[in-house]
Amino acid sequence: MPVPEPAEPGTPNPAGIPNPASSGDWPGANNALGSEPSAYLRQHADNPVFWRPFGDEAFGFAAERDVPVFLSIGYAACHWCHVMAHESFEDQETADYLNAHFVPVKVDREERPDVDSVYMAATQAISGEGGWPMSVFLTPDGLAFHAGTYFPPIPLPGRPSFRNVLEAVHEAWVERRAGVEHNARGLAASMGAAQLSGAVRLDGPPELLDANLLPDAVALLARSEDPDAGGFGAAPKFPPSAVLEFLIRHAAAPSQTADAARDMAGRALAGMARSALCDQLDGGFARYSVTADWSVPHFEKMLYDNAQLLRVYTHWVRLGGNVVFPAGEAAAVASRCADWMVDSLRLHSGGLASSLDADSVVEGVHHEGATYLWTPESLVEALGPEDAGAVAGMMNIRSEGTVSELGSPLHPARTLTDAEATLWARVRPILSAARNLRSLPARDHKVVAGWNGIAVAALAEAGAVLDRPDLVGAAEEVAGYLKDVHWDQGSHVLIRVSHDSRARGIGGLLEDYAFCADGLLALYAVTGTKRWYRLAEELIRAACTHFVDNGQLADSAGESAQVFNAQGQHAALDPFDNATPSGAAAFAGALLTYSAYSGSHEHRLMAGNILGLLPPLATRAPRVAGWLLATAQAALAGPVEAAVVGPDSPARNALHKALLASPSPGLVVALQTDDGGSPAAEREVPLLLHRSGSPDGSPQVYLCRGMVCERPLGDVAEVLSQLSAMASGGS
């Protein structure tokens, strides 16, 4: 039975209006998506459904007509969104019924995650499942009363047809209106109560962080690990990027569970890298695997996945790897992932596009993953019979396709022998060139601020660790785009989305500010360019203004009355990681890093208060608390602050490079530079104030905690020894 794109784990009566669709002479008798900038919305602009974008106008129209809103949420790269569109939204008869009895509204979940989040919670509470396309029925004031995901055009076992659902909802609205509205209000109230119970207050002293939570979380994660294929849980299996970041940081700090953390991280990273989830030709990772062994991917490629995985693989290199997954192999995976991001997603403007579609269009028909699939015959056509036979054997290409009749994705599922690696190095460019002649997936060109912020951090750190200055340059280009296009200096508002170098739509969510600030701080650590630090500081201060109200933290600044109504008229804060870290967890990490640079006690306390979310999650659901756990690991380590001072020289560069290559959890690195002039002291990064090189002018490193520093050191070996002692609790 077809299934929707799943949500990741961890994420609860007037007469009918006659059908006027054929006449087109009533207000709203048209599809209003043609002028929308979203690629996903424009995909539906030619549907006979009279779609409208989410907003007051659409809900006002529903109130005027006294009919429910049908809310359909998806995204441009979503395979099952394409399927439902073709089966139902392109069908004239279905569209006529939908237009007559509902106001249809389309939402791009990537542009409006605030809308997606609240109605995903409602969908899960109503139907017990979540995913995309999401299909939600709302009152004209935005309250959900019925919901599901993908509905087929004809009934299937356990899943009614879309037309059945429309008719049943219409009948309930007409015949049992009072009950429908009562249930909708009850659901909103329960969602509001859940928000109150999980509220984070930032206006008091935080509780002391319990260090035992972290080894306990490692032990709990081990219970859900798949030790054979790597990763956690059963199918569908998603890349656990935030959890892997925690495990890598935990492995870098001495503890009884450090080895277990390293082993789990290594198995997951190796399993994904050698699997069909990873594009073995051009690099980059697919969204998730339909199977537990990573052998059948869902082929959309998202910026946010690849940016997070690039950072995690880079940090594994920094940690030193292990026998299961050596650092050298990880470095090659990271380098190809970075190259794929830059080559496939970088726009002429400097930003990074959101995604590549799961589908390719072959002879006018959407086929999932068609670009990436091979048969023995297609290998022979590209390579000749001898090489094709060897490649088919080592890359799991059989006569019967694992995905469809079009074939299987290339993947070894193991370590290649030296001879196989030599063969693969020779044939990879040939196969890549052959694949590029096929119909290629469409690209969603929208630039999302937060995801680009994650990419800034990943590219900068990969450039430093892999000795790839070009990647650092790419990170600076993306950061410049965010500064010039997304950041409104006058209003101190970060706009979430841009199209064609023009920011438009809602202001950024908490996650956008946090991811961008974190990325800019990582870029500052690598380059020493103070303007990136200053922009990160502005973003953090703006986030405190926009998302903290009466001491309470929220994910959004309340863009839509309908969303506010649907969550019981309470500010929402979702503590759970999903495809990306939660906004709260990301903000805690950015606050912690910023406080280490600035010495701000206020921002350190705010980070501590957000980490107060951790105890119940760490002991019950660590898989959805990876970034909070990673931030807690950094907080328990200090974090350690490193100030690199002295004139520019090979010796100073060696000290800086050694620090950037250190796996010390949460290590914060500041580099003393002259950004084209001598700034006033108050414009210097506080961690560098009153620090200087040695009397003879040679560079030095101050290693500190809480701005209290050890004696300065000028030798790389001494610096690394002191770092190790500090990680072990020594001084």
Beta strands, then each sheet from edge to edge (+ up, - down):
strand 1: 5-6
strand 2: 52-53
strand 3: 69-74
strand 4: 103-108
strand 5: 131-132
strand 6: 134-138
strand 7: 144-148
strand 8: 288-289
strand 9: 297-298
strand 10: 301-302
strand 11: 355-356
strand 12: 359-362
strand 13: 365-368
strand 14: 373-374
strand 15: 408-409
strand 16: 443-444
strand 17: 447-448
strand 18: 487-488
strand 19: 493-499
strand 20: 502-507
strand 21: 548-549
strand 22: 552-553
strand 23: 641-645
strand 24: 668-671
strand 25: 700-705
strand 26: 708-709
sheet 1: 1+ 5-
sheet 2: 2+ 4+ 3+ 6- 7+
sheet 3: 8+ 9-
sheet 4: 10+ 11- 16+
sheet 5: 12+ 13-
sheet 6: 14+ 15-
sheet 7: 17+ 19- 18+
sheet 8: 17+ 19- 20+
sheet 9: 21+ 22-
sheet 10: 24+ 23+ 25- 26+
end
